[in-house]
């Protein structure tokens, strides 16, 4: 009979495997050894979900929000455009345009807390993926990510918005999605902000904070910026909003270790102090964040910070360095004067 040793204790081979051999978090089977007899697996860089290498290529679905793979014993939600949504992300998902308005108020108060109030009333519409792609074509935008999740529009066009929350049907599929046409009228440099539907509140807000910065730059007379500078500073504002949400959603005190983190903490306090009665009631509906939602916020921050792309990733890292060195206002003033980040 063969034995294996773990920490100086002998085990039957079957007992050792049951107790110490890693299992795949997706298929729940023991992870196989490779041809060299070594256990080989993949792990998500943030969630550390362990899985067999084969799942990278066998069509196993991933959540469109948190990127975790669908485990064998849990069925993800299927959206009408084919995206998959895990049950934890579904819990705080924003499904129609009316449902998104409280998040919009939160973002407006965030900008006001930074002394960056946007006076113009810009329509916010929640839309399907097809609607986003069609609007992008009209705007002739060329530097967005392959998966567009938000747009700041300048042209007049008709957009189909999500007008009623879809319902969950058989097989965990979203059905009865209702859309309505909305004509955009050009009253200023921005005609609307569009956000993809069925994303968790924190992801919806992060996208909205990013697109609101595009609107701010256009409405405040900034010159045409390079994609790296414009997308970079928009990602900085999205990151700051996520930080402010994590700070305000934590019951423990958080030490701020940078100028950017300090800005986020100050905004969280300012938003509480300046909130209107209607926005206070909408904020109260959010409730205290669950541990998963806090972790999800950290994941979205991690995505921004580690983005490998030259425009969004390098742009953010140059922008956040400038903000930490010169402050947000100093960075924005320099961008307005020169079109670049201060060095």
Helices and strands as residue ranges (DSSP letters): E 3-6, E 9-12, H 13-20, E 42-43, E 50-51, G 53-56, E 77-78, E 84-85, H 87-91, E 93-94, H 97-113, E 123-127, H 129-139, E 150-153, E 158-164, E 167-169, G 170-172, E 173-175, E 178-183, E 192-196, E 199-200, H 201-219, H 227-248, H 259-274, H 277-286, H 291-306, I 310-314, H 315-338
